[in-house]
Amino acid sequence: MKRIIIIGAGASGLFCAIKCKELMNNVDVIVLEANKQPLKKLLATGNGRCNLSNKSLSFDQYNGEVTKPIKEIISQFDDQKEFLEEGLLTKWMGNLLYPASEQAKSVAEVLLDRAHRLGIAVLTEQTVISLKENNQGYKIICEQASYDADFVILAMGSQAGLLSTENDRQKIIGNLLPMVPFRPSLTQMYTSPVLKSLKGVRVKAIVKLTDQDALLSCEKGELLFTDYGVSGICVMQLSRFYKPGCHLEIDMMPSLEEEELEAILIKSPLTRPLMGLVNTKIEQYLFKNKEPVRTLKNLKLSITGLRDYKTSQVMQGGVVVRALDDNLESKRHPGLFVIGELLNVTGNCGGYNLHFAFASAKHVANAIEGIINA
C-alpha cells in the first residue's frame, strides 16, 4: 500500500489529505502536526468567521510567483461546490464566501469529521526534525518517531501568527527546495511621527503608499491610529507593497474636496468649525494645526517598518514555485510536493489565501492519483 504523508494539519494540509483519500481509498494517508490541535490558524481567520473565497479572483490580488500554472489552479477551483460535497453549506456575503454559520469552527469540524470517517490519521505534537530522500521514497524523522512515505506533501504554511518559526521550515526542507525568505504581509505599520493623541481613532480614508513620487498602491477603507503607527484593513492591504523609505498619504475626508472643506471653515459661525464633522480627537489634533484642511486631505506619514510575523495574517516568500512542475511536485525530487502558504504565492485580504490553500491541495491530490494510477 502506498503511503502519503502530509506535514502540516492546516487548511491546505487537511483538505489535501481528505481529497487524497477520496480519490485513492487504497492508500495510507497520515497528517503530521507540530501543534496540539489541527487547523489552529483557520479558527482565527476572518475574525472567527472564516472567509473562504472571493467572487473577484483577480490575479493582481496575489504577490509572488503567480505563474500560468498557479493561475490555472486558482481559477479552476470552485470552493462552494467542493465544500458542499464535504457537507458544508456556504453563502456569499457581497463578494466574500463564508460558511453558512459564519463560524470558522464549522469549517474545522466538517473537515475533521470527514478526515476521521475516511480513516485519515491526524497525529498532533509531531515535531518534524528532518526529511530525507531514500531509494524507497522519503523518511520523516520526528522527535519521538519516524515515518516512511512514498509521497510527501509539505503544507506547513508560514510562521505568521506565532505558531512556529521560519527556522522550523528551513530545517525540514533543508537543501531539497530553494526558498524566498519570508517577510511580513497583511500586517500593521510603524510610522514617523506616531500620532499617539489619535490612538484608537478609526477613519474611512483613501490611503496611498508612495515611494518618493511613485505610487506603489492605493486602498480605500478603514484606517486605525495606534500607539505605534497605523492599522486597519487598508493598511494591511498596502503592507504587501512595502519598501524601505516609503510613505503613506492619507485622505481622511474623501467625500469632500479641499475647496469644499475650506468653504465650510469660512462660512461656519463656530469658533471650532470641525467639531461635529470629524472625530473629537482629530478635531483637537487639528485645532492648533496651521493647515487643518491640507492635513485632513493629505496627512503624510513615513513608514519606519512593518510589524513582525507575530501579528501578520500571512507572510510573503516561501518555496520557489519555479523549482516545481505544473503539479507542484519538485523537479529534482519526485514524490515531494508543496501546497498552500508555504509556496511563494501570497494573496490579499478577502479569502484569497484560503482559496489558494484549498485549490492547491486538491490540485496535488489529483496529481498523485494520476501518478499512482498511471
C-alpha positions, -999 to +999 in steps of 0.1 A: +000+000+000+013+034-010+017+059+019+012+097+016+024+118+045+014+154+048+034+177+070+011+203+085-026+200+095-037+234+085-063+243+059-043+231+029-028+200+046-060+186+060-080+193+028-054+177+007-055+146+030-093+144+025-090+147-013-062+121-015-083+096+005-115+103-015-096+098-048-075+068-036-091+047-010-063+021-012-036+045+000-024+052+036-027+089+044-011+104+075-010+140+086+017+152+110+010+184+130+035+201+154+008+219+174-015+203+199-045+208+176-050+209+139-065+239+120-054+264+147-049+293+122-081+285+103-101+290+135-089+326+137-094+336+101-120+363+092-123+373+128-135+337+135-160+337+106-136+321+080-137+340+047-132+310+023-130+328-011-138+358-032-160+362-063-134+385-078-104+361-081-083+387-099-046+376-102-034+410-092-047+402-057-017+379-054+020+385-049+050+363-056+053+338-084+019+339-100+028+317-129+005+304-156+000+270-137-007+289-105-033+310-123-050+278-136-050+263-101-067+294-087-093+298-114-103+262-117-113+256-081-149+261-070-150+265-032-187+264-029-191+232-049-162+215-031-174+223+004-209+213-004-196+178-014-179+176+020-212+186+038-205+223+045-231+248+034-217+282+024-231+316+015-220+347-003-219+380+016-212+405-011-180+392-028-170+371+002-177+334+007-184+323+043-197+291+059-235+294+063-230+295+101-204+323+098-182+303+121-147+291+113-154+263+139-180+249+115-154+245+087-129+229+111-155+204+125-166+194+090-130+188+078-120+169+109-151+148+109-146+140+072-110+131+078-120+108+107-146+090+087-122+084+059-097+068+083-070+095+079-045+096+108-041+131+121-011+129+145-006+161+167+025+172+186+047+156+159+076+180+155+095+171+124+133+172+128+143+162+093+131+150+059+154+127+039+151+111+005+160+075+000+156+047-025+121+038-013+108+074-011+112+095+020+119+092+057+105+117+080+121+119+114+102+134+143+112+139+179+096+107+191+090+086+160+100+082+123+078+075+093+084+062+057+065+076+028+061+072-009+049+107-013+054+138+010+033+169+008+047+200+025+019+221+040+035+238+069+023+273+059+044+302+073+052+315+108+025+342+106+005+343+138+033+330+161+026+293+155+062+284+147+093+300+132+109+302+098+138+281+110+114+252+116+105+251+079+141+256+067+152+227+090+126+204+075+131+214+038+169+216+041+185+216+007+157+198-010+140+230-023+150+267-026+131+293-006+125+330-008+129+344+027+097+351+045+087+387+053+055+400+070+025+407+048-011+418+057+002+435+088+003+468+106+029+496+100+052+516+123+052+553+113+070+585+120+056+605+135+034+583+157+002+602+164-004+589+199-031+615+205-052+598+179-048+563+193-080+543+189-095+566+162-109+549+131-115+568+099-128+559+065-100+570+043-082+568+010-047+558+017-018+559-008+015+541-004+042+561-022+079+557-028+092+593-035+069+604-063+059+569-074+025+555-064+030+519-052-006+512-043-038+528-031-066+515-009-099+528+003-112+516+037-109+518+074-077+531+090-069+528+127-044+551+145-024+532+172+004+539+197+030+526+172+016+538+139-014+527+119-035+496+114-068+487+096-078+467+066-065+492+040-031+495+058-028+457+059-035+455+022-009+481+015+017+463+035+020+438+006+038+466-014+060+480+014+095+492+005+120+507+029+117+545+028+081+547+015+053+569+029+016+570+035-006+598+021-039+597+040-071+614+029-094+614+060-122+632+043-126+616+008-162+627+004-152+664+003-127+683-018-102+708-002-122+737-016-154+724+000-137+720+034-123+755+031-158+769+024-172+751+055-144+766+077-150+801+063-188+800+065-192+783+098-202+806+127-184+782+151-151+791+166-141+754+161-159+745+129-145+710+126-164+699+157-191+675+147-175+670+113-147+647+124-138+626+154-132+647+186-096+635+189-089+645+153-106+679+158-084+685+189-053+675+169-062+699+141-073+728+163-037+742+167-027+730+132-018+758+107-031+738+078-061+717+090-077+712+056-045+700+040-038+678+069-072+662+067-069+657+029-032+647+027-017+636+060+018+623+053+035+597+075+068+580+069+068+542+073+096+531+095+088+494+092+062+466+093+052+447+124+066+412+126+053+378+119+036+376+153+008+400+142+009+392+104-020+374+088+003+358+062+039+360+051+053+368+017+080+344+004+083+306+006+093+277-016+103+289-051+074+279-075+098+275-105+115+247-086+083+228-090+065+214-121+029+222-130+017+196-105+036+214-077+060+185-075+097+191-070+116+189-104+146+173-087+129+152-060+100+130-074+072+125-049+078+157-030+050+183-033+043+218-018+009+234-012-007+265+004+010+293+021+044+276+021+046+284-016+059+318-028+023+329-035+005+353-012-030+367-015-047+398-003-073+400+025-107+388+014-105+350+011-077+348-014-052+329+007-077+303+018-089+298-017-054+291-029-047+268+001-077+246-008-072+249-046-035+238-044-044+210-021-069+195-045-046+200-074-018+180-057-043+152-047-053+149-084-017+148-095-008+120-071-038+100-081-026+103-117+009+091-108-004+061-088-029+051-115-006+056-145 
